[in-house]
Amino acid sequence: MEIAKWLITLVALFNFGGFIADALVPATARQHQQNPHWPPHAKFHNGQTMLMGFFGGGLSLFLLFGPYALSLPLFLLASALAASYFVTMAIAPIFPGTAWTDPEFEAETPRPFGLAPQQLVTYVLCVVSLVAVVIAVGAS
């Protein structure tokens, strides 16, 4: 289960990326928290999402590296906490009016493999989470 633990650790660490990208990195923060076109309520929900990533990632890391033996149930809980940020991001486009990129930034946003950057990261981390769970369950 050690490989699976480190895969979920990677996913959990990426949970902090939303805050870094949306609030700290100037090039991407201007599309989110520093975007003057976003109304206050949109910024509120962006803040909520960033904090959910912090809490999910932090709790996941605590479960993975806490002062006790890591059991399969704790591992699965840590996996769910780490992956939930990305699973919800992957399915968020089912809501009407959503987009991976605001229209004003569409032209300047790189599209590796035809995907928005956060879309690519989201899909990769969902697959990494699934692989980690399969490895852990298979090892038990």
PyMOL commands that place a pseudoatom at each C-alpha (Angstrom):
pseudoatom trace, name=CA, resn=MET, resi=1, chain=A, elem=C, hetatm=0, pos=[0.000, 0.000, 0.000]
pseudoatom trace, name=CA, resn=GLU, resi=2, chain=A, elem=C, hetatm=0, pos=[3.061, 2.278, 0.196]
pseudoatom trace, name=CA, resn=ILE, resi=3, chain=A, elem=C, hetatm=0, pos=[2.919, 3.248, -3.512]
pseudoatom trace, name=CA, resn=ALA, resi=4, chain=A, elem=C, hetatm=0, pos=[-0.791, 3.951, -3.202]
pseudoatom trace, name=CA, resn=LYS, resi=5, chain=A, elem=C, hetatm=0, pos=[-0.134, 6.136, -0.151]
pseudoatom trace, name=CA, resn=TRP, resi=6, chain=A, elem=C, hetatm=0, pos=[2.365, 8.269, -2.073]
pseudoatom trace, name=CA, resn=LEU, resi=7, chain=A, elem=C, hetatm=0, pos=[0.044, 8.586, -5.060]
pseudoatom trace, name=CA, resn=ILE, resi=8, chain=A, elem=C, hetatm=0, pos=[-2.719, 9.918, -2.817]
pseudoatom trace, name=CA, resn=THR, resi=9, chain=A, elem=C, hetatm=0, pos=[-0.178, 12.188, -1.130]
pseudoatom trace, name=CA, resn=LEU, resi=10, chain=A, elem=C, hetatm=0, pos=[0.496, 13.723, -4.548]
pseudoatom trace, name=CA, resn=VAL, resi=11, chain=A, elem=C, hetatm=0, pos=[-3.240, 14.218, -5.130]
pseudoatom trace, name=CA, resn=ALA, resi=12, chain=A, elem=C, hetatm=0, pos=[-3.667, 15.714, -1.637]
pseudoatom trace, name=CA, resn=LEU, resi=13, chain=A, elem=C, hetatm=0, pos=[-0.835, 18.181, -2.247]
pseudoatom trace, name=CA, resn=PHE, resi=14, chain=A, elem=C, hetatm=0, pos=[-2.458, 19.321, -5.486]
pseudoatom trace, name=CA, resn=ASN, resi=15, chain=A, elem=C, hetatm=0, pos=[-5.500, 20.339, -3.395]
pseudoatom trace, name=CA, resn=PHE, resi=16, chain=A, elem=C, hetatm=0, pos=[-3.461, 23.369, -2.315]
pseudoatom trace, name=CA, resn=GLY, resi=17, chain=A, elem=C, hetatm=0, pos=[-2.936, 24.305, -5.965]
pseudoatom trace, name=CA, resn=GLY, resi=18, chain=A, elem=C, hetatm=0, pos=[-6.335, 25.940, -6.293]
pseudoatom trace, name=CA, resn=PHE, resi=19, chain=A, elem=C, hetatm=0, pos=[-5.415, 28.538, -3.695]
pseudoatom trace, name=CA, resn=ILE, resi=20, chain=A, elem=C, hetatm=0, pos=[-1.976, 29.055, -5.203]
pseudoatom trace, name=CA, resn=ALA, resi=21, chain=A, elem=C, hetatm=0, pos=[-3.335, 29.495, -8.732]
pseudoatom trace, name=CA, resn=ASP, resi=22, chain=A, elem=C, hetatm=0, pos=[-6.514, 31.401, -7.913]
pseudoatom trace, name=CA, resn=ALA, resi=23, chain=A, elem=C, hetatm=0, pos=[-5.145, 33.779, -5.271]
pseudoatom trace, name=CA, resn=LEU, resi=24, chain=A, elem=C, hetatm=0, pos=[-1.339, 33.979, -5.425]
pseudoatom trace, name=CA, resn=VAL, resi=25, chain=A, elem=C, hetatm=0, pos=[0.080, 33.484, -8.931]
pseudoatom trace, name=CA, resn=PRO, resi=26, chain=A, elem=C, hetatm=0, pos=[-0.513, 36.824, -10.693]
pseudoatom trace, name=CA, resn=ALA, resi=27, chain=A, elem=C, hetatm=0, pos=[-1.068, 35.354, -14.172]
pseudoatom trace, name=CA, resn=THR, resi=28, chain=A, elem=C, hetatm=0, pos=[-3.833, 33.029, -12.993]
pseudoatom trace, name=CA, resn=ALA, resi=29, chain=A, elem=C, hetatm=0, pos=[-5.160, 35.022, -10.010]
pseudoatom trace, name=CA, resn=ARG, resi=30, chain=A, elem=C, hetatm=0, pos=[-6.201, 37.745, -12.444]
pseudoatom trace, name=CA, resn=GLN, resi=31, chain=A, elem=C, hetatm=0, pos=[-8.605, 35.203, -13.922]
pseudoatom trace, name=CA, resn=HIS, resi=32, chain=A, elem=C, hetatm=0, pos=[-10.089, 34.392, -10.507]
pseudoatom trace, name=CA, resn=GLN, resi=33, chain=A, elem=C, hetatm=0, pos=[-9.850, 36.316, -7.217]
pseudoatom trace, name=CA, resn=GLN, resi=34, chain=A, elem=C, hetatm=0, pos=[-8.247, 39.370, -8.858]
pseudoatom trace, name=CA, resn=ASN, resi=35, chain=A, elem=C, hetatm=0, pos=[-10.644, 39.395, -11.825]
pseudoatom trace, name=CA, resn=PRO, resi=36, chain=A, elem=C, hetatm=0, pos=[-12.512, 42.739, -11.735]
pseudoatom trace, name=CA, resn=HIS, resi=37, chain=A, elem=C, hetatm=0, pos=[-15.305, 41.258, -13.873]
pseudoatom trace, name=CA, resn=TRP, resi=38, chain=A, elem=C, hetatm=0, pos=[-16.181, 38.601, -11.311]
pseudoatom trace, name=CA, resn=PRO, resi=39, chain=A, elem=C, hetatm=0, pos=[-19.020, 39.607, -9.019]
pseudoatom trace, name=CA, resn=PRO, resi=40, chain=A, elem=C, hetatm=0, pos=[-18.497, 39.267, -5.257]
pseudoatom trace, name=CA, resn=HIS, resi=41, chain=A, elem=C, hetatm=0, pos=[-20.644, 36.150, -5.052]
pseudoatom trace, name=CA, resn=ALA, resi=42, chain=A, elem=C, hetatm=0, pos=[-18.501, 34.346, -7.665]
pseudoatom trace, name=CA, resn=LYS, resi=43, chain=A, elem=C, hetatm=0, pos=[-15.388, 35.282, -5.680]
pseudoatom trace, name=CA, resn=PHE, resi=44, chain=A, elem=C, hetatm=0, pos=[-17.098, 33.991, -2.527]
pseudoatom trace, name=CA, resn=HIS, resi=45, chain=A, elem=C, hetatm=0, pos=[-17.608, 30.584, -4.112]
pseudoatom trace, name=CA, resn=ASN, resi=46, chain=A, elem=C, hetatm=0, pos=[-14.069, 30.583, -5.462]
pseudoatom trace, name=CA, resn=GLY, resi=47, chain=A, elem=C, hetatm=0, pos=[-12.853, 31.258, -1.921]
pseudoatom trace, name=CA, resn=GLN, resi=48, chain=A, elem=C, hetatm=0, pos=[-15.061, 28.466, -0.633]
pseudoatom trace, name=CA, resn=THR, resi=49, chain=A, elem=C, hetatm=0, pos=[-13.637, 26.074, -3.226]
pseudoatom trace, name=CA, resn=MET, resi=50, chain=A, elem=C, hetatm=0, pos=[-10.049, 27.022, -2.411]
pseudoatom trace, name=CA, resn=LEU, resi=51, chain=A, elem=C, hetatm=0, pos=[-10.671, 26.426, 1.289]
pseudoatom trace, name=CA, resn=MET, resi=52, chain=A, elem=C, hetatm=0, pos=[-12.383, 23.099, 0.602]
pseudoatom trace, name=CA, resn=GLY, resi=53, chain=A, elem=C, hetatm=0, pos=[-9.207, 22.075, -1.209]
pseudoatom trace, name=CA, resn=PHE, resi=54, chain=A, elem=C, hetatm=0, pos=[-7.112, 23.120, 1.784]
pseudoatom trace, name=CA, resn=PHE, resi=55, chain=A, elem=C, hetatm=0, pos=[-9.266, 21.195, 4.237]
pseudoatom trace, name=CA, resn=GLY, resi=56, chain=A, elem=C, hetatm=0, pos=[-9.639, 18.094, 2.050]
pseudoatom trace, name=CA, resn=GLY, resi=57, chain=A, elem=C, hetatm=0, pos=[-5.934, 17.985, 1.230]
pseudoatom trace, name=CA, resn=GLY, resi=58, chain=A, elem=C, hetatm=0, pos=[-4.900, 18.703, 4.810]
pseudoatom trace, name=CA, resn=LEU, resi=59, chain=A, elem=C, hetatm=0, pos=[-7.199, 16.093, 6.318]
pseudoatom trace, name=CA, resn=SER, resi=60, chain=A, elem=C, hetatm=0, pos=[-6.064, 13.577, 3.734]
pseudoatom trace, name=CA, resn=LEU, resi=61, chain=A, elem=C, hetatm=0, pos=[-2.409, 14.182, 4.639]
pseudoatom trace, name=CA, resn=PHE, resi=62, chain=A, elem=C, hetatm=0, pos=[-3.230, 13.890, 8.336]
pseudoatom trace, name=CA, resn=LEU, resi=63, chain=A, elem=C, hetatm=0, pos=[-4.905, 10.524, 7.764]
pseudoatom trace, name=CA, resn=LEU, resi=64, chain=A, elem=C, hetatm=0, pos=[-2.043, 9.283, 5.592]
pseudoatom trace, name=CA, resn=PHE, resi=65, chain=A, elem=C, hetatm=0, pos=[0.742, 10.353, 7.969]
pseudoatom trace, name=CA, resn=GLY, resi=66, chain=A, elem=C, hetatm=0, pos=[-0.954, 10.505, 11.366]
pseudoatom trace, name=CA, resn=PRO, resi=67, chain=A, elem=C, hetatm=0, pos=[0.416, 8.901, 14.529]
pseudoatom trace, name=CA, resn=TYR, resi=68, chain=A, elem=C, hetatm=0, pos=[-1.187, 5.487, 13.920]
pseudoatom trace, name=CA, resn=ALA, resi=69, chain=A, elem=C, hetatm=0, pos=[-1.014, 2.589, 11.516]
pseudoatom trace, name=CA, resn=LEU, resi=70, chain=A, elem=C, hetatm=0, pos=[-2.639, 3.340, 8.181]
pseudoatom trace, name=CA, resn=SER, resi=71, chain=A, elem=C, hetatm=0, pos=[-5.458, 0.860, 7.638]
pseudoatom trace, name=CA, resn=LEU, resi=72, chain=A, elem=C, hetatm=0, pos=[-7.334, 0.310, 4.387]
pseudoatom trace, name=CA, resn=PRO, resi=73, chain=A, elem=C, hetatm=0, pos=[-10.456, 2.141, 5.669]
pseudoatom trace, name=CA, resn=LEU, resi=74, chain=A, elem=C, hetatm=0, pos=[-8.344, 5.169, 6.677]
pseudoatom trace, name=CA, resn=PHE, resi=75, chain=A, elem=C, hetatm=0, pos=[-6.559, 5.053, 3.345]
pseudoatom trace, name=CA, resn=LEU, resi=76, chain=A, elem=C, hetatm=0, pos=[-9.873, 4.990, 1.480]
pseudoatom trace, name=CA, resn=LEU, resi=77, chain=A, elem=C, hetatm=0, pos=[-11.131, 7.943, 3.520]
pseudoatom trace, name=CA, resn=ALA, resi=78, chain=A, elem=C, hetatm=0, pos=[-7.907, 9.849, 2.814]
pseudoatom trace, name=CA, resn=SER, resi=79, chain=A, elem=C, hetatm=0, pos=[-8.301, 9.005, -0.868]
pseudoatom trace, name=CA, resn=ALA, resi=80, chain=A, elem=C, hetatm=0, pos=[-11.887, 10.237, -0.937]
pseudoatom trace, name=CA, resn=LEU, resi=81, chain=A, elem=C, hetatm=0, pos=[-10.898, 13.487, 0.781]
pseudoatom trace, name=CA, resn=ALA, resi=82, chain=A, elem=C, hetatm=0, pos=[-8.002, 14.096, -1.607]
pseudoatom trace, name=CA, resn=ALA, resi=83, chain=A, elem=C, hetatm=0, pos=[-9.908, 13.128, -4.760]
pseudoatom trace, name=CA, resn=SER, resi=84, chain=A, elem=C, hetatm=0, pos=[-13.195, 14.899, -3.972]
pseudoatom trace, name=CA, resn=TYR, resi=85, chain=A, elem=C, hetatm=0, pos=[-11.773, 18.290, -5.007]
pseudoatom trace, name=CA, resn=PHE, resi=86, chain=A, elem=C, hetatm=0, pos=[-10.923, 16.932, -8.454]
pseudoatom trace, name=CA, resn=VAL, resi=87, chain=A, elem=C, hetatm=0, pos=[-13.914, 14.640, -8.920]
pseudoatom trace, name=CA, resn=THR, resi=88, chain=A, elem=C, hetatm=0, pos=[-16.254, 17.560, -8.242]
pseudoatom trace, name=CA, resn=MET, resi=89, chain=A, elem=C, hetatm=0, pos=[-14.229, 19.744, -10.606]
pseudoatom trace, name=CA, resn=ALA, resi=90, chain=A, elem=C, hetatm=0, pos=[-14.483, 17.094, -13.319]
pseudoatom trace, name=CA, resn=ILE, resi=91, chain=A, elem=C, hetatm=0, pos=[-18.275, 16.962, -13.094]
pseudoatom trace, name=CA, resn=ALA, resi=92, chain=A, elem=C, hetatm=0, pos=[-18.917, 20.686, -12.468]
pseudoatom trace, name=CA, resn=PRO, resi=93, chain=A, elem=C, hetatm=0, pos=[-19.431, 21.370, -16.207]
pseudoatom trace, name=CA, resn=ILE, resi=94, chain=A, elem=C, hetatm=0, pos=[-22.787, 19.539, -16.038]
pseudoatom trace, name=CA, resn=PHE, resi=95, chain=A, elem=C, hetatm=0, pos=[-24.249, 22.773, -14.664]
pseudoatom trace, name=CA, resn=PRO, resi=96, chain=A, elem=C, hetatm=0, pos=[-25.528, 25.222, -17.286]
pseudoatom trace, name=CA, resn=GLY, resi=97, chain=A, elem=C, hetatm=0, pos=[-23.394, 28.265, -17.989]
pseudoatom trace, name=CA, resn=THR, resi=98, chain=A, elem=C, hetatm=0, pos=[-20.141, 26.811, -16.655]
pseudoatom trace, name=CA, resn=ALA, resi=99, chain=A, elem=C, hetatm=0, pos=[-16.857, 26.832, -18.552]
pseudoatom trace, name=CA, resn=TRP, resi=100, chain=A, elem=C, hetatm=0, pos=[-13.277, 25.818, -17.853]
pseudoatom trace, name=CA, resn=THR, resi=101, chain=A, elem=C, hetatm=0, pos=[-12.102, 29.291, -18.909]
pseudoatom trace, name=CA, resn=ASP, resi=102, chain=A, elem=C, hetatm=0, pos=[-13.808, 32.671, -18.958]
pseudoatom trace, name=CA, resn=PRO, resi=103, chain=A, elem=C, hetatm=0, pos=[-14.304, 33.970, -22.528]
pseudoatom trace, name=CA, resn=GLU, resi=104, chain=A, elem=C, hetatm=0, pos=[-11.991, 36.957, -21.949]
pseudoatom trace, name=CA, resn=PHE, resi=105, chain=A, elem=C, hetatm=0, pos=[-9.059, 34.588, -21.273]
pseudoatom trace, name=CA, resn=GLU, resi=106, chain=A, elem=C, hetatm=0, pos=[-9.877, 31.883, -23.826]
pseudoatom trace, name=CA, resn=ALA, resi=107, chain=A, elem=C, hetatm=0, pos=[-7.388, 33.062, -26.467]
pseudoatom trace, name=CA, resn=GLU, resi=108, chain=A, elem=C, hetatm=0, pos=[-4.424, 33.288, -24.085]
pseudoatom trace, name=CA, resn=THR, resi=109, chain=A, elem=C, hetatm=0, pos=[-5.066, 30.041, -22.213]
pseudoatom trace, name=CA, resn=PRO, resi=110, chain=A, elem=C, hetatm=0, pos=[-2.884, 27.193, -23.475]
pseudoatom trace, name=CA, resn=ARG, resi=111, chain=A, elem=C, hetatm=0, pos=[-4.810, 24.048, -24.369]
pseudoatom trace, name=CA, resn=PRO, resi=112, chain=A, elem=C, hetatm=0, pos=[-2.549, 20.993, -23.998]
pseudoatom trace, name=CA, resn=PHE, resi=113, chain=A, elem=C, hetatm=0, pos=[-4.233, 18.039, -25.689]
pseudoatom trace, name=CA, resn=GLY, resi=114, chain=A, elem=C, hetatm=0, pos=[-7.154, 20.371, -26.416]
pseudoatom trace, name=CA, resn=LEU, resi=115, chain=A, elem=C, hetatm=0, pos=[-7.977, 20.747, -22.713]
pseudoatom trace, name=CA, resn=ALA, resi=116, chain=A, elem=C, hetatm=0, pos=[-7.862, 23.705, -20.358]
pseudoatom trace, name=CA, resn=PRO, resi=117, chain=A, elem=C, hetatm=0, pos=[-4.857, 23.339, -18.024]
pseudoatom trace, name=CA, resn=GLN, resi=118, chain=A, elem=C, hetatm=0, pos=[-6.943, 22.708, -14.893]
pseudoatom trace, name=CA, resn=GLN, resi=119, chain=A, elem=C, hetatm=0, pos=[-9.088, 20.285, -16.868]
pseudoatom trace, name=CA, resn=LEU, resi=120, chain=A, elem=C, hetatm=0, pos=[-6.029, 18.223, -17.811]
pseudoatom trace, name=CA, resn=VAL, resi=121, chain=A, elem=C, hetatm=0, pos=[-4.709, 18.277, -14.231]
pseudoatom trace, name=CA, resn=THR, resi=122, chain=A, elem=C, hetatm=0, pos=[-8.156, 17.301, -12.935]
pseudoatom trace, name=CA, resn=TYR, resi=123, chain=A, elem=C, hetatm=0, pos=[-8.476, 14.300, -15.225]
pseudoatom trace, name=CA, resn=VAL, resi=124, chain=A, elem=C, hetatm=0, pos=[-4.930, 13.112, -14.505]
pseudoatom trace, name=CA, resn=LEU, resi=125, chain=A, elem=C, hetatm=0, pos=[-5.423, 13.358, -10.733]
pseudoatom trace, name=CA, resn=CYS, resi=126, chain=A, elem=C, hetatm=0, pos=[-8.751, 11.518, -10.909]
pseudoatom trace, name=CA, resn=VAL, resi=127, chain=A, elem=C, hetatm=0, pos=[-6.985, 8.679, -12.742]
pseudoatom trace, name=CA, resn=VAL, resi=128, chain=A, elem=C, hetatm=0, pos=[-4.078, 8.730, -10.249]
pseudoatom trace, name=CA, resn=SER, resi=129, chain=A, elem=C, hetatm=0, pos=[-6.592, 8.503, -7.381]
pseudoatom trace, name=CA, resn=LEU, resi=130, chain=A, elem=C, hetatm=0, pos=[-8.375, 5.578, -8.991]
pseudoatom trace, name=CA, resn=VAL, resi=131, chain=A, elem=C, hetatm=0, pos=[-5.082, 3.762, -9.653]
pseudoatom trace, name=CA, resn=ALA, resi=132, chain=A, elem=C, hetatm=0, pos=[-4.021, 4.295, -6.034]
pseudoatom trace, name=CA, resn=VAL, resi=133, chain=A, elem=C, hetatm=0, pos=[-7.283, 2.859, -4.702]
pseudoatom trace, name=CA, resn=VAL, resi=134, chain=A, elem=C, hetatm=0, pos=[-7.033, -0.158, -7.024]
pseudoatom trace, name=CA, resn=ILE, resi=135, chain=A, elem=C, hetatm=0, pos=[-3.441, -0.770, -5.861]
pseudoatom trace, name=CA, resn=ALA, resi=136, chain=A, elem=C, hetatm=0, pos=[-4.396, -0.470, -2.176]
pseudoatom trace, name=CA, resn=VAL, resi=137, chain=A, elem=C, hetatm=0, pos=[-7.459, -2.690, -2.443]
pseudoatom trace, name=CA, resn=GLY, resi=138, chain=A, elem=C, hetatm=0, pos=[-5.499, -5.230, -4.451]
pseudoatom trace, name=CA, resn=ALA, resi=139, chain=A, elem=C, hetatm=0, pos=[-2.734, -5.284, -1.842]
pseudoatom trace, name=CA, resn=SER, resi=140, chain=A, elem=C, hetatm=0, pos=[-5.180, -5.948, 0.995]
for i in range(1, 140): cmd.bond("trace and resi %d" % i, "trace and resi %d" % (i + 1))
show_as sticks, trace
zoom trace
